[in-house]
């Protein structure tokens, strides 16, 4: 298969030292009324008569960068085209963030020379423009830069540990499944992805740089970024894993001979898995969909949760009588599959499938998921001998919980969120959609060699489905800069109402024996994790049905809203819980004044989300 050409960047090079930005002229202050001046120990508010590069920071300008933080990564609007949203992920912002990340890496390594950082990107059309800003920022920080071109998020991390590359750090430019107008940055070192507090520290440093500069990006670099073909090495790494673990008795080098596998890459970065992994292992990939990268994503959202993506993949599997269908998100840190019968496997079903595979290899291991998974999934995992730890929503939260459990001596081999993010202990605790699929493919081939008549779908045929589930959103009625505080206020009020008995039969879910209390919010062990978004889960019971459902409120880290998830084992249970939430909490507490509850109200009235 022909490889995809890597786009080139137009960057001027010179041997001059790094560019210094001029001081701000006195007669052109950034802000008309207020400056916030910095010293090493504190922030102080005062009237600054002589603003300059080193000590003038404007709070409004700083907030522009701080609001770009999205949990453990950075996301924003890179192109015009979204109604009601202006461009905020600009080249100057990206340059400041990249420079601050470079400085952070250098400081952590305690070496000033030869700090090597790689950059990969998905096919978004803003990628080339923002790549130049990343290169400029990293070079300004003193890093040596390597351009991987079109890549995946897991590959960026692997570039820090896979010989002979072994870069000190890496950045992936992507906004996952979000629209083509968005873009973002994900950060890695050899230790893994950065945590939310670490990204907050970097964005805070970047905010100060951004606010003290003329909003321009220097495209004059002292060193030209080196182009590298890391994706070929990463694909070879995945092929070797499949060959070694299948250990086919007749054709070791092509263990997928006789299998047809459909890949739907959604015009993202996942096409490589077809021609560089599956084809070279002997698989028939005829009928695969949307393999060519296209930053406008013309066919559907590249997302294993997207109904169109799953429906198209299902149709292709059935039409071609394929053994397996695969759906990747844009940057391939998530995946979903379709079995040979055309059954979509994502969400709880994907977690169950991976649990069944992992529990074969590691009986009685603990499996960590987010708190939106079903009571039926817990039953499935425990029935197979595993332990189920429910934790905070957010893939970094789930993965970090698994890391900490292992440190505490609790064997934990799988961490998965319902969105499709999944990490394995054996794979550096990395959320890698391609590696998840590799595990499924290995199991599929093993089952065939063992004479099994059923496909991978047979591994979860005894998983019960929740009778009802729903998700609605409540928009925070506030300026963006105040939205987080307002959301926290509403969620804490939810907790208070339950604790005061204002919602009879509702009880904050302490998640069993998992060292987690207060509705998957607060760790009670000796090393509590930082909270990046407030959330609570309440289990709901009554005399007639016993415990029959739960309600989960979560502050979104992506947008100024609160997500409300409901799940019930009785008919009409979700609608009834929505009514109780509206009538006994949102209205009497006055939360309807700071939240748009129209979706909750509509669902409570007619049980319809459309």
N, C-alpha and C positions, 0 to 999 in steps of 0.2 A: 504494500500500500504506500502511496506517496505521502510524505509527511506534510504537515501544514506549514507554510512559510511563516517565519516570525517577522512581524512588522518592525521596521527600522524607525529610529527616532532621529530627528534633526536637532543635534546638539553641537554647539560650538565648543571647541577645545582650545585651551591656552596653557602656557606654563606659568602664568601669573598666580600669585597667592589668592586665597579666598577673598571674595568680594566683601567689602565693608559697607553697610548701609549708612547713609549720612544721618546726622542728627536732625530731629524735627525742627523746622524753623519756628521761631517764637511767634511770628505773625500768622501762623497757620496751625493752631492747636487742633487736635483730633476731635475734642469735645468742647462744646461752648461753655459749659458751666463747671464741670467737675473733673478733676484728675485724681487718680489713686496712685500714690507714690510708694515705691518699694524700698525697704532695706532688708538686710539679711535675716532679721529676726521677726519682722511683722509687716503687715499692711497698715498704712495709715492714710486717712482721707484728709486732704488739705488742698488749698489753692496753690498750684504749681506755676510759678512765674517764669521758670526757665526749663520747659520740658526738653528732654534729650533722649537719645537712644537707650541709655542705661537705666534711667529711673522713672520714666513716664509710662504708666499703664492705664488704659481706659477700660473701666469695668464693662461697658457695653461691648467693646471690641473683643475683650477676653471671653465674654459669654458666647460669642459666635463660635469660638473654637471648643469651649467646654461642652456646648450643646451637641457637638458632633460625636461625643463619646456615646457608644452604644454597648454598654456592658463591657465586655472584654475586647471590643474592636471599635472602629470608627466608621460611621456611615453618614452620608448626606446626599443632597441633591446636587448633581454635577452638571446637569443640562436643563435648559428651559423646557417646559412642556407639561408640568404638573400644575393643575389649577390650585391656586391658593398657596403654592410653595415656591419660594424664590431659591436661586442657586446659592448654596452655602459651602459646598465642598469645592472651593476654588483652588487654582494652582498655588496662590500665596498661602492658603491655609494648609494645603498638603505639604508644601515645602517646609513650613514651620514644624509640622508634626513629624515629618521624616527626619529633620535635623535633630529634634528633641529625642526621637527614638535612637538615632545614631549616637548621640551623646550619652544616653542612658545605657546603651550596650557597652560603649567604651568605658564608662565609669564602673559598670559591673564587672568587666573583665580586668580592670586595672592595667590596661595596656593602651598606649597611645598610637601605636603604629600597626599597620597590616590587619586592622579589624575588617573582616570580609562579610558583606551583607548581600544577599540575593533578593531579587524582585521578580515575582511572577504575577500574571494578571489573567482575568477571564476576558472574553471577547467584547466587552462593552465598548461602545464607540468613543467614550470619554477616556479610555485607557491610555492611549498614546499621549494625549495632552497632559494627563496627570502623572504619567510615568516620568516625564521630563522634570516635573516638580519634585518627585521622589528622589531622582538622581541628584538634583541640585541640592536638596536638603541633606541627603546622606553624605555627599561630597563635602559640603560646608562643615559637617560635623567631623570630617576627617576619615570617613570610611572608604574602603575600596569596594566598588559596586559591581555586581554581576547580574546581567539581564537574562532571565530565563524565558522571556517572551510568554506565549500562551502556556498556562500551567494550571494546576489545581491547588487548592488550599493544602491538602495533605502532602502534596509533593514539595511545597515550600518548606514545611517542617522537615521532611525527610532530607532535604538538601543540606540541613545542618548536621546530619549524622551519617549519611551514606557516603562511603569512600568512593572516589578520591575528592569529592567536593567539600564536605564537612565545613560549611560556612559557619561563622560565628552567630549569625542571625539571619532572619528572612522576613520579607513582607509580601503578603498576597493582596493584590488589589481586586476587590470584588464587593458586590452587595448581595451576594447569594441569589435568592429568587425574586428580589425586588425589581421594579420596572427599569427599563433601559436608561431612564433619566438619573438613576441613583448610582453611586459607587461608594467604595469604602476601602479600609485598610485593616488587615489582620496581621498580628505580629507574633513572631516566634523566635525563641532561642533554642539551644540544645536541650534545655529543660522542658520545652513544650510551649504551648500558647501562653501569652501573658494573662494575668489576672485583671479583674476590673480595677482594683486599687492601683496596679502598675500602669494601666492605660490612663487612669485619671491623673497620675503623677506626670506622665508624658504630655497629656493634653494641657495640663496646667502650665508646664514649662513652655509649650508651644503657644499658648494664649498670650503669654507675656512677650514672646518674640513677635508674634503677629501684630499685637497692638502697638508695638513700638517701631514699626517699619512702615515705609511706603509700601502699598500693596502691590508689589511687583516681585516676580520670580527671576532669579539669575539663572540664565541658561548657559552661562559660561563656566564650564567645569574644568578643574585642573587635570582630571584624568577621565578618559573615555570609559564608560561602562563596558565590561567584557561580556560578549554574547556567549552563552553556554547552552548546550542541549542536555538539560537535566532530565527532561521527560522520558527520553529513551532509556536512561539508566533506571529511572523509577519503574517504567513498564517492565524492564528486564527483571527487576527485583520482584515484582508481583508474579511474573511468569515462573520464576524459580520457586517461589513459595508453592504454587499450584503443582508444579512437577514433583517437587520433593515430597509433599504431603499426600498426594494421590498415589505416587509411586506405582504407576500403571504397569501391570505385569507384561503387557505386550507392546505398548508404544509409549515409553516413558516420556519422550520429548513432545509428544502430541496427545496428551491425555484426554483432550476434549473431542477427539475424532468420534463422529457418530452423534454428536449433540448439536442441536440448533438453538442458538441463543440470540434473542432480539434485544438490541440496545436502543433506548431512546435518550439521546444526549440533550434534547431540548435546545439545540444550537448553542450550548455552553461549551465547557472545556472537556467534556467527558468522551468525545469521539475517539480519543487515543486508545481507550479501553477496548474498542472494537478491533482496530487494525494492528495495534501494538501488543495486545494481550491475547484476546480471544482467537483472532485469525491465526496468529503464530503458534497457538497451542492446538490447532486443528479443528476448531469449532466452525460450524456453518453459521454465518451472521447475516444471511440474506433476509431482507425484510426490515432491517434496522432503520431507525427513524431519526431525522434531524441531527445528523452527525457533524455537519459543517458548522463551524463557529460563526455566529451572526449576532452581533451585539444589540440588534433591535428585537431579538427573540420573536420572530414573526409567527410562529406556529402555536405556541402556548407558553405559559409560565414554566420555566425549568424548575420543577418542584415535585418531588414524589408525593406530596399531599394534594397536588392539583388534580381535579377530577378529569379534566381534558387530557392531561398527560397520561393518567392511568387508563382512561378509556381507549385512547389511541394505541397504547402499548398492548392492552388486552386484546383489541381487535387484531393486531398484527400477530400476536402469539397464536390465537385461534385460527386465523387464516393460513398461517404457515405451519401449523401443528408443531410449534416449537416446544422445546423442553423448559424454557425459562425466558422471562422478559425482565429487563432491567431499566429502571428510570433513575437518572441522576439529576441532582440540582446543578445550578450553573457552575459552581466551583468544586463539585464532587466531594464535599465533606458529608453529604447526605445521599441516601439512595433508598429505593423501594423496589420490590420485585412483583412479578406476576407468575403464578405457577402454571403448569402445563394445562390445567383445566380452565385457565383464564381468570382465576381468582386473584384480585389485587391483594398484595400483602404489604401494608404500611401501618403506621400507628401502632396500636397494641398488638396487632397480628405480627408485625415485623419483630417487635420485642419478644413475643412468644417464640417465633421461629429461631431467633438468635439464642434465646434462653435454652431451647431444646437442644441446639447444637452444642452450646457451651457446657451444659450440664452433662452431656455424654462424656465430655473430656475432663470435666472438673465437677464430679458429683458433690452436692451440698454447698457449692459456692454461693456467695451472696451476689445478688443482682440489684443494682441501683437504677431506679427510674424517677422521673418527675412525678409530682403528686396528682397529675391528671389521668393517670392510668386507672384501669377499671378494677373493681373488686374481683372480677373474673380472672384477670391476669394474675393477681396475687394467688388465687386458688390454683391456677395452672402451674405457676412456678413452684409453689410449695408441694403440690401433688407429685412433681418430678424430683423432689428432694432438695430444692433450692431454698434460699432465704431471700425475701423481697424487702428491700429498703426503699421506702418512698421518701423523696426529698424535694427541695425547692425546684420550681420550674426554671429553666435556663440550662442549656447544655453544659456551660462551664461549671455551673453549680453541681450538676449531676456527676460530671467527670471528676471534679475536685473532691466530691464526697467519696467516690470510689478510691481515689488516691489516698485519702486520709484513712479510710477504713483499712486498707492494706498496711499502712504505716502502723496502725493500731493492732495489727495482727489478725484482722478479720479478712480471710481470703475472699477477694472480690475480683472476678474476672471480666464482668460485663457491666457497662454503664450505658444506658440508652434513654433518650428523651423521645416523646411521642412524635416530635417533628421529623424524626429520622436520623438525628445525630446519634451516633453510637461509637463507643470506644471500648477497646479490649486491652487488658493488662499486657497481653503478649505483644501488642503493637504500640508500645510506648504511651499508652493511654491517649492515643490520637483518634479524634473523630474523623474517620476516613471511610467515605462511602464506597470507594473501590475495594478497600480491604474487607468491608462487610460482605460485599458481593463475592469476593474471593473465598471467604469462609463458606458461603452458601453453595458456590459452585463445587468446592471440594466435597462437601457433604452430598451433593447431588450425584457426583461421579461415584463416590464410595457406596452409596445406596444401590446404584446400578450394578456395581461390581459384586455386591453382596446378594444380588438377585431380587431386590425389592421391586415390586410392581408399581408402587405408588411414587409420585414425585415428591418434591420437597414440601408441597402443601399437606401431605399426609402427616407431617410432624406436628401440625397444629389442628388436626381435625377434631380434637376434643376440647378446643378452646371455646368457652362460652362467650357470646357477644352480649354487651350491655343492651338492655331493652331500649333505653333511650339515652341520648346525650345531646347536648346543645352548647353553643358558645355564643355569647352576645358581648357587645362592647358598650362602655359608657364613656363618652368623650368628656374630658376635663374642661370645664368652662373657665379658662384662665389664659393669661399670657403665657407663651412657651416657657419663659424663665421661671414662672411660678407653678407650672403644672405638676412638677414632681412633688412639691410640698403639699399641694392640694390633694393629690392622689393618696399620699401617705396619710393625710388627715382622714380621708374617707375610709381607707382600709383599717386604720386604727379604730375608727368609730364602729365599724363592723365587728371587730373583736370585742369592743366594750359592750355592745348590745348583746352579744352571745353570752359573755361572762355575767351580765346582769340579769339574764333569764328573759330578756325581751323577745327572744325567738325560741319558744318552747319546743323541745325535741331536737334542738340544734346544739351541737357540742364541738368545740375545737378539736380537730383530729391530731393526736399526738404521735401517729405513725408507729404504733406498736413499741418494740424494744430497740428502736434504731438511733438512740441518742439524739433524737430530734424532738423538740417540743414546740408548742405554740403554732400548730398548723403548718409545719414545714418551714418555719421561719428562723428559729433560734437554735443553734447547737448548744448543748449543755455539757460537752466534753471540755477538756482542758485547752483546746485549740480551736475556738469558734471561728467559723468562716465569715468573711465580710459579707454584709447584706447589700446586694446590688439592686434589688427591687423588693418592695414589701408585698407580702402575700399571706393569706390564711386559707385553710381548707376546713370546712365544717361538715361533719357527718350528720345525717338527718334520720331521725327515727320517729315512730309513733306506735301507739298501743296495738293497732290493728296489723301493721306490716313489719314491725320491728325496724332494724336498720335497713333502709331501702334506697339510700342515695347520698350524694354529697354535693356541696357547692364550694367552688374555689374562686376567690377574688385575688387578682394579681395586677400589680402596677406594671404597665408595659414599659420596657426600656427602649422600645423603638419609636413610640408615638405617645402623645399626651392623652392616654386613655387608660381605662381599667378593663381588663378582660375578665369576664364572668363565665366559668365553665360549670355545667350542671350534668349530673349523671344519675340515672334512676333505674331500679329493677322492677318498677311497677308502672302500668299504663297511666299516662298523664302525670307522672311524678315530677318531671322536669318543669312542666307548666305550673303545677301547684307550688313548687319551691320558688319559682320566679314570682308568683303572686305574693307569697309570704315575704320574700326579700323586698319587694316593692312596698307592700302595705305595712309591714311591721319593722322595717329598717329605713329604707330610702326616704319615704315620705315623712314619718314622724321625727326622724333625726335631722331633717332639713338638708340632707345630702342632695336632694333634687335641685337645690339652688346652685350647687357647684359642679353638678354632673348632669349631662344630658342622658336621661333615663328612657328615652323614647324607644330604644330597642327592647329594653326589659319590659316596658309597658305593653308594647305590641305583642311580644311573646306571651306575656301573662294573660293578655286578652284573648288571643286566638291560637296560641301554640304554634305559630307559623313564623319562621325566620326570614322568609323571602319577601 
